[in-house]
Amino acid sequence: MTFTPHPFARFIAILGRGRNLSRALTVEEAEEAMSMILAGEVLPEQLGAFLMLLRMKEESASELAGFVKAVRKIMPPPEADLVELDWSSYAGKKRQLPWFLLAALCLAQAGLRVFMHGFDGHTAGRLYTGEVLAALGLPTAPDFATAARQLRQNNFAYMDLAAISAPLARMMGFKPILGLRSPIHTLARMINPFGAPCFLQGIFHPNYMATHRDAALLLGEKNMVVFRGEGGEIERRPAKPCETLGVLDGVAIEERWPPLMEEPRQLPDEAMDVARLLAIWRGEAKDAYADAAVIGTLAIALRAMRLAPDIQMAQSRAEALWRGRDTARLLAA
């Protein structure tokens, strides 16, 4: 009896032939493999093997670019010029409140349309953006049409990954089953559903910075910045220098941002009280760390969007934006 190999088996073989014969997938191979996965043409055993082989070797820039191309191919065509900044939020916070959210809302108040996407609850013990927005009384979008309407009205919208791509959300939920994160955690950050001309990336493991930047170059992205953020989110750690990799006007860049505070280490926030975000926004509470985290994150966003020619000007403009926010409301309208 002869058995015909499953069409997806060749991708597993490329990754799993051993130390000397294995290699990374090309962009084209990765796109084809992910297209099969998204179409439901892969057996469960194959999917688990594929994701964990990639996890063992760590996904390459070519693989990530191919995966992103496959996802974008099946998403609704983005409306031109609707979003100016794509902001992914998949890590969750456990040591500090999500101060980055105030930075994003500050940009929206300033007239810049920000689309944020994430996936709640895939790791226990973390505070996720969707639940924070709900606690603050801010809406989330259940579909692309609602997100587009919110962007036009408020310059800000948030969608959960489950509303963007059910297959990606399902695979993101494999972490408790497999015991490890998979390349889907890297992929989801880069899908840029509305085709924004600029996107930010926050990572926890520094070696992924080059992977994100190089994948962006392979995809022909013109403007993006990736850095190691607090807890893996897009948020400056103000007491530490910040190394960023990115692409500005299609050219690879690398910049080192100086610390914003002298304190060597910020203690974890034991309370993680979401109400404190609102108190800081309204100016009802003072917190030097929170201000520095928000302003520092704003500065990197302005630099990535080419709204500041250098680090110093980005910092100055970020400070002005934060001081000039409308403390009476969170959304732009």
N, C-alpha and C positions, 0 to 999 in steps of 0.2 A: 504494500500500500504506500502510495506517495502522498505527501501533503504539500499543498501550495502555500508558500509563505504569505502571511497577511501583508498588505501593502504598506502598513505602518512599521512593520518589523525592521525594515532597513534603517530607519532613523535610530531605533534602539541599538542596532548593531554598530552604527557609526560611533555612538557614544560609549558603548560597552565592550569594545574589543580588547581592552586591557591597556596597560601602561604605554606600550610602544605603538599600538595600532589605532587606538582611539583618537578622535580629533573633534574639534568643534564643528557644528553645522555651518554651512554657508548661509548667507542671507536668504537665498532662494530656497534652500532645504528647510530652513527654520520657518519660513513663511508657509511652505507646503505642509509641514508637519502641524503647525498651529491651525491652519485652515481645516485639516482633517479633524483635529480635536474639537474645534468649535462647531463643526458640522455633525458631531456625534458618530464619526466613522472609526473610532478607536475603542478597543476593548478596555475594560477597567484595569486588567492586569498590565496592559501596555502603558496606559496613562500613568499608573503609579511608578512603573519602572522608569519611564521616560523622565518624569519630574525628579525622581530621586537621583538618577544618573547625572542630570544637569546640576542638581544641588551639590553632589559630591565634588564635581570639578569646578563649579561656579559658572554661571552662564556668561558667554562671551558677548562682545559688542555686536558681532554679526548675528548671533542667535537672537539677542534682544531686538535688534532692528527688524529681523524677519518676523518675529512674533508680533511686534507692533504693527507692521504692515498688514498682517493677516487680520488683526482685530479691526483696524481702521477700515479695511475693505468691506466689512459687513455692518458697520455702524451707519446711521442715517447721515447723508451728506451734510456737513456743517454749513450753517448760514454764514456767508462772508461777512467779515468785520464785526461780528456780534460780540466776540470775547477778545479782550486785550491781554489777559494773563490767565494761564491755566495753573491751578494750585492743587497738587495732589496731597492727600492727608490719609495715610494708611497705617501709620505706626501706632498711634494712640499715645497718651501721656500717662506716666505713673509717678514721676518725681516733681514735676512742675505743671501748673495749669497751662492750657493751650493759649499762651499769649500771642502766638502767631495769628490766631483768629481776629484779634483786635487790629493787627497790622493789615490783614486782608480787608476788613470792614472800613478801615481808615482810607485805604486806596479807593474803595468803592464810593465813599463819601466825596472823595476828591474828583470823581467823575470817570474813574477807570473801571471798566467792566471785568470782574474777576469771577471765574468759574472754578469751584472747588469740588473735588470728588474724593470719596473714601469708602471704607467698609467697616462697619461697626462690629465690635465684639468678637473678632477672630482670635484674640489672645486675652485670657482672663486677667483681671487686675489692672486693666488700663482704661483710661477715659478717652472716649472717641468723639470725633467732631460732630457726628449726627446727634448724639445724645446731648452734647453741650448746646448745640443750636436749639434743640427742643426745650432744654432747661431755661434758655434765655428768651423763649417765646418767638424765635425766628423760624420762618418756614423752610422746609426742604422740598425739593422737587421730585415728584414720583415718576416723571417722564421728561423727555427732551422738550416737548412743547411748553410745559409748565416752566421748565428751567429758562427757556428763551424768553418767556413773558416776564419772569422775575428779573432777568438780566436787563431787560428794557426798562422795567419799572424802578429797580433798586440798584442796578449795577453789580449785583451779587446773586449767585445761586449755588446751591449745593445739591449734588445727587449721590445717592449710595450706589456702589458698584452693581448691586443687584438690579437696579433700574437701568443701568447702562448696558450690562452684559450678564445675563443669567449664567452662562457657562463659566465665565471668569469668576463670578461670585461663588459658584459651587466649588471650583478648584481652590479658591482662596480659603474656603472652609475646610480643606483637607488637613490643615496644620494639626489639629488635635488628633487626627487619625494617623498621620504619618510621623508625628512627633517633631517635625522640622518645617520651617518655612520652605516654600518652593519658589521657582522662578516667577510664578504668578505675582508674587509680592513686588518684584522688580518691574515686571511688565505693566502692571496696573498703573504705576506711577507715570508711565510715559504715553498712555493712550491718547491724551489730549483730545477729548471727544468733540470739542467745538472748533478744533483747528486753530487755536490761538497762535498768534505770531511769536509769542514768548511763553516759556513755562519754567517753573522752578522745581527743583528736586531736593528733597531732604533725605539723607541716608544715615544709618548708624555705623556701618562698617566702612572705613575710609577706602578700602580697596575697590568698592563699588563706584566711587566717584568717576574714575576713568572709564568704566564700563558705560555709565550713563552718558557721559560727554561724547565718547566715541560712537555710541549708537546714534546719538543725535546728529553727529556729522554724517554718518552713513544714511540717515533718513533725510538729509538735506535741510535740517532745521537751521534757522538763522539766528535765533536768540534763545539762550537757556543758561541757567546757572545751577550747579549742584554743589552741596556742601554738607558736612556732617552737622546735623542739627540736633537740638536737645531732644533726646529720646527717639531720634530718627525722623522727627518732623521738620518742616521748613521753619526753623526758629533759631535765631542766633543764641549762642551761649555767651552772654556778655562778658564774663570774666576770663574768657579764653580767646586767643587769636583764632581767626577763622580763615581756613584755606578754602578757596573756591576754584572750581574748574568750570569752564563754560564755553559758550559760543556767542560771540557778538558780531553781528553782520556777517555770519557765516565763517568767521575766523576763530579758531581755538584760542582761549585765553586762560591764564592762571593768575590769581590775585591772592594776596595775603592781607586780611583785614585785621587791624590791631584790636586788642581787648578794649572794652568800653567801661570796665570797672576794675578796681584794684583788688577786690576780694578774690582770693585764689579759688574758693569753692563755695557754691551755694548749697545749703542744706536742703534736703527733700522737704516738700510741702506735705505735711502729714494730713492736713484737713482736706485738701483738694476741693475746696468749696467754690463751685462755679459762680456763686453770687459775687465773689470777689472780682471776677472779670468785669462785671457791670459797675461795681463800685470804683474800680480804677478808671474805667472809661468815663464815668461821670465826674471824676475828680473828687469823689467822696472819701477816697482812701489814697494814701501815698505809699509807693513801693518803688524804690530805686531800681531793684532788679527787674520788675515788670516793665517799667518805662524803658530801660536799656534793652530788654529783649524785644519789645515792640519796635522801638526806633531802629535798632540794629537790623531787624528783619525787614522793615520798610526800606532801609537803605539798600540792601541787597536786591530787593525787588525793583527799585527805581533804577539801579545800575543795570540789571538784566533787561529791563524794558528800554534801555538807552535814553532814559530821562535824566541821566546825570553822567557827565563825561569822565568822572573819576570817583575814587572812594570818598575823598573829602567833600566834594559837592553832593554826593549821594547822602552822606551823613547829615549835612546841613539841611538839605531839602526834606529829609525824613523827619528831622526835629521840628521843622516848620509845619509839616503836615500833621504831626501828632499834636502840637500845640493848638493848631487851628481847627481841630475836629469839632463837630457839633456834639457836645456832651449830652444833649437832651434826647438824642435818638441814636440807634445803632446803624440802621439802614439809611441809604442815601435819600429815600423818598418815603 
